[in-house]
Amino acid sequence: MAEQMKGPQSYFPSIEKRYGQPISYWMAQLDTIKDARHMEQVTFLKEQHGMGHGHANAVVAVYRAEQRP
C-alpha cells in the first residue's frame, strides 16, 4: 500500500496532472531563479507558467525546504 503524502507534497499528484510536467521539471524551473525570495518564486511560477497560487506555493515550499544547491 502506498504511503500517503502530507503537507505541500500532497499537492504534487494534482500539479503533475494539471500542468503536464513532473515535479522535477518545476524544481528545475526554480533552479533558474534560486536566489529569489519565496514570493518572487511563487510569482514566477504563476506568471511565467500559469500555475495557481496554492500549487506554486506548495512547489516553492518544498523546493526551499530541500535547500537545492
Backbone torsions as a table, in degrees:
resi	resn	phi	psi	omega
1	MET	NA	134.0	-177.5
2	ALA	-72.4	142.1	177.9
3	GLU	-76.6	134.7	-179.1
4	GLN	-80.4	133.1	179.3
5	MET	-76.4	152.6	178.6
6	LYS	-127.0	162.7	177.3
7	GLY	69.3	-154.6	-176.3
8	PRO	-58.0	-29.6	-178.8
9	GLN	-66.8	-17.8	178.3
10	SER	-65.4	-18.5	177.3
11	TYR	-80.6	-16.5	-170.6
12	PHE	-57.0	-44.4	179.1
13	PRO	-59.6	-41.5	-179.9
14	SER	-72.5	-32.0	176.1
15	ILE	-63.8	-47.3	180.0
16	GLU	-62.3	-40.7	-179.5
17	LYS	-68.5	-46.3	-175.3
18	ARG	-68.8	-41.5	-173.0
19	TYR	-103.1	-2.5	171.4
20	GLY	71.0	18.6	179.5
21	GLN	-133.4	147.5	175.6
22	PRO	-70.5	159.8	179.4
23	ILE	-58.0	-33.5	178.4
24	SER	-58.9	-32.7	176.5
25	TYR	-63.7	-45.2	-178.5
26	TRP	-68.3	-35.1	176.3
27	MET	-65.1	-39.6	177.6
28	ALA	-64.8	-36.4	176.8
29	GLN	-63.2	-41.3	178.8
30	LEU	-68.9	-27.8	175.3
31	ASP	-57.8	-28.5	-178.4
32	THR	-72.5	-17.2	178.0
33	ILE	-132.0	39.9	-172.3
34	LYS	-61.5	-22.8	-179.1
35	ASP	-89.6	-2.2	178.9
36	ALA	-72.4	159.5	177.5
37	ARG	-76.1	165.2	-176.2
38	HIS	-50.6	-56.0	-175.7
39	MET	-69.1	-26.8	174.4
40	GLU	-66.4	-38.3	177.5
41	GLN	-68.1	-41.1	177.3
42	VAL	-60.7	-46.7	180.0
43	THR	-61.7	-38.9	177.5
44	PHE	-58.5	-48.4	-179.7
45	LEU	-65.1	-36.3	179.8
46	LYS	-70.0	-50.1	-173.3
47	GLU	-79.5	-38.6	-175.9
48	GLN	-88.7	-22.2	-174.5
49	HIS	-127.2	1.6	175.6
50	GLY	70.1	22.6	-178.2
51	MET	-81.7	144.1	175.8
52	GLY	-69.5	160.0	-175.2
53	HIS	-60.4	-47.7	-178.4
54	GLY	-61.9	-42.3	178.4
55	HIS	-66.2	-45.2	179.6
56	ALA	-61.5	-43.1	-179.4
57	ASN	-63.5	-39.5	179.0
58	ALA	-64.5	-44.7	179.6
59	VAL	-63.0	-45.8	-179.3
60	VAL	-64.3	-40.8	179.4
61	ALA	-58.9	-45.3	179.7
62	VAL	-69.5	-41.9	178.3
63	TYR	-56.0	-49.3	-177.7
64	ARG	-69.3	-34.6	178.5
65	ALA	-65.9	-32.6	178.7
66	GLU	-77.6	-11.4	179.6
67	GLN	46.7	58.0	-178.5
68	ARG	-60.3	139.6	-178.8
69	PRO	-67.5	NA	NA
